[in-house]
Amino acid sequence: MKRFSIAMLAALAATPALAQAQAPADVQVGPASPAPPPPAVSSALTITLGATGDFERKTVQYGCTGDQESISVDYINAPPNYLALLPLDGATLVFNTVLAASGAKYAAGKYVWWNKGNTASLYDLTQGENAKPVLTCNEVTETP
């Protein structure tokens, strides 16, 4: 049985016509090493904001009509960053504040979350400029 070094096999592989003509019939290539397992998926994400001074995090519960009966929204106010975290489509989406004529308006991907006082609405921009909100919500207050 002939033995071939890795360099010899690599040279044969580099010239396919030569490899077919001169490769010994008894050369066998074993299975490749098993692939390493994929990296573990983390369920946490850390976002570092270059905020100056203190920041505020507030969770607001809303009762809604539309695609969901209720939603819990986290607002993070860390000037100059103002964020809203909404659980949508099986994930938490990070909304960033955008210019609004009134209230606070946030955008993430195809969605706009707009709150004014104790009410808020979620719009899907793919449904058109004048489309009705997919969620209309009122803040749930726990008064005795």
KOLNUTOR-896099 format. One line per field, with one value per residue: residue number from 1; x, y, z of N, C-alpha, C in turn; residue in three letters. Coordinates in Angstrom, 3 decimals. Example, Ala and Ser with C-alpha at 12.3 -4.5 7.8 and 13.67 -1.06 7.14 Angstrom:
BEGIN
k = 1|2
n_xx = 13.190|12.850
n_yy = -5.690|-2.250
n_zz = 7.800|7.080
ca_xx = 12.300|13.670
ca_yy = -4.500|-1.060
ca_zz = 7.800|7.140
c_xx = 13.200|12.900
c_yy = -3.300|0.030
c_zz = 7.800|7.870
r = ALA|SER
This chain:
BEGIN
k = 1|2|3|4|5|6|7|8|9|10|11|12|13|14|15|16|17|18|19|20|21|22|23|24|25|26|27|28|29|30|31|32|33|34|35|36|37|38|39|40|41|42|43|44|45|46|47|48|49|50|51|52|53|54|55|56|57|58|59|60|61|62|63|64|65|66|67|68|69|70|71|72|73|74|75|76|77|78|79|80|81|82|83|84|85|86|87|88|89|90|91|92|93|94|95|96|97|98|99|100|101|102|103|104|105|106|107|108|109|110|111|112|113|114|115|116|117|118|119|120|121|122|123|124|125|126|127|128|129|130|131|132|133|134|135|136|137|138|139|140|141|142|143|144
n_xx = 0.849|0.632|1.772|0.764|1.708|0.188|0.837|1.411|-1.074|-2.517|-1.269|-1.991|-4.732|-4.895|-4.478|-6.738|-7.031|-4.607|-4.715|-6.789|-5.652|-3.269|-3.733|-3.561|-5.421|-5.991|-6.153|-7.832|-10.124|-10.949|-13.799|-14.516|-13.431|-15.727|-17.991|-17.632|-19.848|-22.576|-22.353|-23.634|-26.844|-27.605|-29.924|-29.993|-29.254|-27.009|-27.071|-25.134|-25.450|-24.452|-25.158|-25.624|-25.612|-28.418|-30.725|-34.001|-36.184|-39.209|-42.039|-44.977|-48.266|-50.650|-54.034|-55.521|-57.116|-57.393|-54.771|-53.657|-54.590|-53.453|-50.479|-47.174|-45.034|-41.736|-40.218|-37.352|-35.564|-32.879|-31.277|-29.329|-31.038|-34.093|-36.107|-38.402|-39.449|-41.021|-42.930|-43.341|-44.429|-43.240|-40.796|-38.730|-38.929|-36.899|-37.669|-37.026|-37.154|-38.819|-39.439|-42.400|-45.605|-47.245|-47.338|-45.419|-43.485|-42.371|-40.184|-39.606|-38.293|-40.865|-42.825|-44.635|-44.921|-47.035|-47.595|-49.868|-50.496|-52.437|-53.008|-52.159|-50.966|-50.329|-48.870|-48.663|-46.506|-46.444|-49.011|-49.948|-50.147|-52.407|-53.574|-55.459|-54.618|-52.929|-53.039|-54.804|-54.464|-54.946|-53.621|-53.273|-54.452|-53.918|-55.991|-57.341
n_yy = -1.171|2.153|5.183|8.509|11.832|14.705|16.998|15.933|14.889|17.260|18.556|16.861|17.218|19.822|19.777|18.622|16.919|15.572|14.399|12.562|10.850|9.931|9.292|6.939|3.914|2.876|4.930|6.394|8.621|9.676|10.441|13.878|15.828|16.137|18.877|21.813|22.534|24.857|28.286|29.142|30.598|33.726|35.148|37.684|41.158|43.798|47.215|49.977|53.259|56.525|58.301|61.274|62.089|61.198|58.447|57.308|54.576|53.289|51.247|50.659|49.551|48.614|48.418|47.050|47.352|45.488|43.707|42.627|42.055|43.272|45.107|45.495|48.099|49.246|52.222|54.048|56.670|58.352|60.927|61.938|60.038|58.434|55.813|53.134|49.980|47.353|44.379|42.548|40.497|38.145|38.956|41.389|44.628|47.454|50.715|53.961|57.401|59.760|62.740|64.438|65.975|66.182|64.633|61.602|60.028|57.029|54.936|51.815|49.728|48.598|49.686|52.189|53.643|55.554|57.686|59.606|61.390|59.354|57.470|55.292|54.301|51.801|51.678|50.153|50.697|49.551|49.253|51.510|55.128|56.398|54.444|52.729|52.354|49.336|48.585|50.005|51.627|52.009|53.391|51.361|51.989|51.513|52.081|52.309
n_zz = 0.000|-0.903|0.557|0.963|1.403|3.006|1.596|-0.924|-1.673|-1.733|-3.826|-5.918|-5.865|-6.675|-9.373|-11.226|-13.568|-13.652|-11.178|-11.455|-13.296|-12.086|-9.436|-6.853|-6.670|-4.185|-2.306|0.281|1.602|4.729|6.878|7.511|10.320|13.015|12.883|14.869|17.610|17.165|18.299|21.538|21.913|23.100|25.372|26.226|25.888|25.851|25.732|25.387|26.239|25.497|27.646|29.566|32.936|35.067|34.426|33.485|33.940|33.075|33.435|31.707|31.766|29.395|28.330|25.504|22.226|19.310|17.737|20.077|23.506|25.682|26.610|27.735|28.182|28.201|29.010|28.376|29.422|28.753|28.392|25.615|24.567|23.969|24.491|23.665|24.619|23.169|23.274|20.490|17.786|18.792|19.832|21.518|20.536|19.899|20.105|18.893|19.734|17.633|15.691|16.626|16.346|18.536|21.763|22.340|19.996|18.589|16.663|15.012|12.722|10.711|12.264|14.173|17.301|19.136|21.695|23.603|26.302|28.339|26.433|23.688|20.449|17.994|14.894|11.691|9.251|6.741|5.956|4.800|4.513|5.659|7.204|9.729|13.238|14.350|16.917|19.594|22.555|26.123|29.046|31.890|34.988|38.390|40.607|43.861
ca_xx = 0.000|1.425|1.392|0.914|1.680|-0.855|1.312|1.280|-2.505|-2.934|-0.774|-2.823|-6.057|-4.798|-4.507|-7.745|-6.790|-3.475|-5.147|-7.565|-4.784|-2.181|-4.088|-3.630|-6.771|-6.235|-6.163|-9.165|-10.234|-11.899|-14.739|-13.946|-13.669|-17.071|-18.032|-17.860|-21.246|-22.782|-22.266|-24.886|-27.573|-27.866|-31.239|-29.851|-28.511|-26.642|-26.865|-24.497|-25.813|-23.571|-26.016|-25.013|-26.515|-29.283|-31.697|-35.242|-36.832|-40.588|-42.843|-46.381|-49.194|-51.736|-55.110|-55.596|-58.014|-56.632|-54.101|-53.342|-55.474|-52.668|-49.061|-46.343|-44.002|-40.678|-39.699|-36.031|-35.238|-31.478|-30.936|-30.265|-31.718|-35.409|-36.450|-39.554|-39.258|-42.330|-42.939|-44.150|-43.998|-42.414|-39.508|-38.809|-38.409|-36.408|-38.156|-36.316|-38.032|-38.726|-40.157|-43.859|-46.282|-47.718|-47.073|-44.103|-43.582|-41.207|-40.193|-38.740|-38.626|-42.111|-43.806|-44.583|-45.647|-47.279|-48.421|-50.295|-51.143|-52.638|-53.355|-51.067|-51.384|-49.281|-49.145|-47.842|-46.299|-46.642|-50.435|-50.282|-50.005|-53.642|-54.140|-55.815|-53.626|-53.162|-53.361|-55.175|-54.283|-55.107|-52.805|-54.024|-54.094|-54.371|-56.469|-58.220
ca_yy = 0.000|3.371|6.257|9.829|12.897|15.698|17.890|15.232|14.835|18.613|18.832|16.102|17.826|21.108|19.516|17.561|15.939|14.774|13.632|11.422|9.922|9.361|8.964|5.500|3.412|2.505|6.088|6.634|9.806|9.421|11.532|15.077|15.974|16.684|20.332|22.246|22.927|26.291|29.019|29.240|31.820|34.453|35.767|39.019|42.092|45.003|48.378|51.045|54.572|57.589|59.248|62.094|62.254|60.090|57.982|56.809|53.446|53.206|50.235|51.056|48.517|49.136|47.557|47.414|46.739|45.215|42.412|42.156|42.599|44.121|45.191|46.134|48.852|49.855|53.473|54.372|58.061|58.582|61.982|62.363|58.860|58.130|54.535|52.359|48.562|46.727|42.967|42.359|39.447|37.147|39.514|42.742|45.590|48.691|51.876|55.198|58.548|60.544|63.995|64.342|67.245|66.127|63.344|60.992|59.118|56.153|54.116|50.622|48.952|48.978|50.120|53.457|53.644|56.967|57.862|60.966|61.293|57.979|56.599|54.998|53.558|51.161|51.724|49.352|51.577|48.837|49.287|52.773|56.355|56.736|53.228|52.769|51.651|47.910|48.534|51.246|51.229|52.955|53.025|50.737|52.564|50.679|52.920|51.534
ca_zz = 0.000|-0.986|1.468|0.373|2.403|2.769|0.534|-2.204|-2.000|-2.069|-5.179|-6.840|-5.902|-7.366|-10.813|-11.314|-14.635|-13.205|-10.011|-11.925|-14.027|-11.306|-8.058|-6.624|-6.452|-2.798|-1.419|0.803|2.441|5.814|7.129|8.109|11.754|13.238|12.993|16.248|17.819|16.972|19.564|22.277|21.658|24.333|25.386|26.788|25.068|26.569|24.890|26.143|25.720|25.972|28.338|30.598|34.066|35.458|33.457|34.067|33.271|33.556|32.759|31.645|31.310|28.571|27.844|24.084|21.262|18.100|17.663|21.426|24.535|26.575|26.286|28.747|27.468|29.005|28.478|28.911|29.138|29.076|27.450|24.579|24.015|24.522|23.872|24.129|24.314|23.021|22.859|19.280|16.858|19.485|20.227|22.051|19.576|20.491|19.376|19.187|19.559|16.403|15.765|16.659|16.582|19.918|22.394|22.103|18.854|18.511|15.449|14.927|11.525|10.032|13.261|14.904|18.572|19.401|22.882|23.942|27.612|28.801|25.312|22.751|19.255|17.218|13.461|10.790|8.104|5.473|5.628|4.150|5.298|6.375|7.795|11.148|14.065|14.586|18.345|20.268|23.954|27.221|30.207|32.981|36.276|39.504|41.693|44.770
c_xx = 0.895|0.886|1.670|0.859|0.548|-0.435|1.149|-0.186|-3.018|-2.479|-1.596|-4.202|-6.037|-4.816|-5.446|-7.472|-5.657|-3.883|-5.930|-6.662|-3.794|-2.564|-4.175|-5.049|-7.041|-6.173|-7.603|-9.127|-11.310|-12.826|-14.023|-14.226|-15.052|-16.989|-18.255|-19.308|-21.391|-22.707|-23.638|-25.531|-27.892|-29.236|-31.180|-29.001|-28.221|-26.375|-26.272|-24.811|-24.859|-24.359|-25.216|-26.032|-27.341|-30.189|-32.891|-35.745|-38.201|-41.320|-44.307|-47.189|-50.324|-52.760|-55.411|-56.767|-57.211|-56.017|-53.765|-54.289|-54.746|-51.211|-48.364|-45.163|-43.014|-40.199|-38.366|-35.691|-33.837|-30.964|-29.505|-31.038|-33.029|-35.925|-37.740|-39.304|-40.613|-42.189|-43.902|-43.576|-43.041|-41.046|-39.746|-38.153|-38.018|-36.824|-37.374|-37.243|-37.737|-39.592|-41.673|-44.446|-46.811|-47.471|-45.647|-44.264|-42.267|-41.324|-39.210|-39.181|-39.890|-43.161|-43.542|-45.468|-45.795|-48.151|-48.654|-51.062|-51.227|-53.033|-52.142|-51.628|-50.157|-49.720|-48.172|-47.706|-46.502|-48.112|-50.880|-50.283|-51.232|-54.309|-54.456|-54.743|-53.976|-53.436|-53.750|-55.241|-54.530|-54.284|-53.707|-53.532|-54.697|-54.755|-57.431|-59.662
c_yy = 1.235|4.389|7.579|10.852|13.857|16.622|17.233|15.173|16.218|18.969|18.084|16.746|19.139|20.939|18.357|16.520|15.008|13.879|12.404|10.393|9.224|8.979|7.462|5.091|3.123|3.683|6.341|7.851|9.525|10.603|12.714|15.070|16.544|18.199|20.719|22.665|24.433|27.011|29.105|30.594|32.470|35.097|37.173|39.868|43.316|46.102|49.467|52.369|55.605|58.675|60.039|62.266|61.008|59.670|57.425|55.625|53.271|52.146|50.646|49.893|49.187|48.041|48.001|46.763|46.591|43.832|41.808|42.795|43.540|44.099|45.936|46.788|49.436|51.106|53.753|55.780|58.322|59.639|61.858|61.204|58.614|56.913|53.973|50.918|47.882|45.271|42.776|41.228|38.444|37.651|40.886|43.676|46.869|49.847|53.104|56.373|59.273|61.793|63.769|65.716|67.313|64.725|62.885|59.927|58.353|55.293|52.965|49.829|49.472|49.552|51.530|53.305|55.110|57.076|59.342|60.857|59.844|57.014|56.390|54.177|52.988|51.136|50.816|50.157|50.882|48.837|50.608|53.941|56.672|55.525|53.442|52.037|50.173|47.643|49.927|50.904|52.382|52.458|52.461|51.354|51.723|51.572|52.116|51.926
c_zz = 0.000|-0.003|0.782|1.490|2.048|1.641|-0.829|-2.616|-2.394|-3.478|-6.210|-6.984|-6.666|-8.875|-11.054|-12.388|-14.234|-12.043|-10.451|-12.587|-13.114|-9.885|-7.897|-6.263|-4.982|-1.827|-1.012|1.708|3.473|6.008|7.784|9.603|11.953|13.413|14.443|16.416|17.609|18.318|20.221|22.007|22.999|24.256|25.980|25.854|25.918|25.565|25.767|25.471|26.304|26.658|29.363|31.714|34.328|34.307|34.204|33.247|33.918|32.747|32.856|31.078|30.543|28.317|26.422|23.358|19.979|18.168|19.032|22.421|25.479|26.139|27.427|28.029|28.468|28.290|29.167|28.449|29.659|28.106|26.931|23.940|24.751|23.766|24.457|23.693|24.329|22.617|21.685|18.453|17.516|19.906|20.853|21.054|20.304|19.579|19.835|18.912|18.243|16.581|15.707|16.929|18.011|20.461|22.149|21.032|18.741|17.253|15.578|13.711|10.873|10.984|13.780|16.131|18.967|20.634|23.147|25.249|28.051|27.688|24.410|21.592|18.566|15.763|12.722|9.504|6.764|5.054|5.003|5.105|6.152|7.030|9.273|11.955|14.220|16.061|18.805|21.745|24.917|28.400|31.300|34.281|37.375|40.658|42.561|44.699
r = MET|LYS|ARG|PHE|SER|ILE|ALA|MET|LEU|ALA|ALA|LEU|ALA|ALA|THR|PRO|ALA|LEU|ALA|GLN|ALA|GLN|ALA|PRO|ALA|ASP|VAL|GLN|VAL|GLY|PRO|ALA|SER|PRO|ALA|PRO|PRO|PRO|PRO|ALA|VAL|SER|SER|ALA|LEU|THR|ILE|THR|LEU|GLY|ALA|THR|GLY|ASP|PHE|GLU|ARG|LYS|THR|VAL|GLN|TYR|GLY|CYS|THR|GLY|ASP|GLN|GLU|SER|ILE|SER|VAL|ASP|TYR|ILE|ASN|ALA|PRO|PRO|ASN|TYR|LEU|ALA|LEU|LEU|PRO|LEU|ASP|GLY|ALA|THR|LEU|VAL|PHE|ASN|THR|VAL|LEU|ALA|ALA|SER|GLY|ALA|LYS|TYR|ALA|ALA|GLY|LYS|TYR|VAL|TRP|TRP|ASN|LYS|GLY|ASN|THR|ALA|SER|LEU|TYR|ASP|LEU|THR|GLN|GLY|GLU|ASN|ALA|LYS|PRO|VAL|LEU|THR|CYS|ASN|GLU|VAL|THR|GLU|THR|PRO
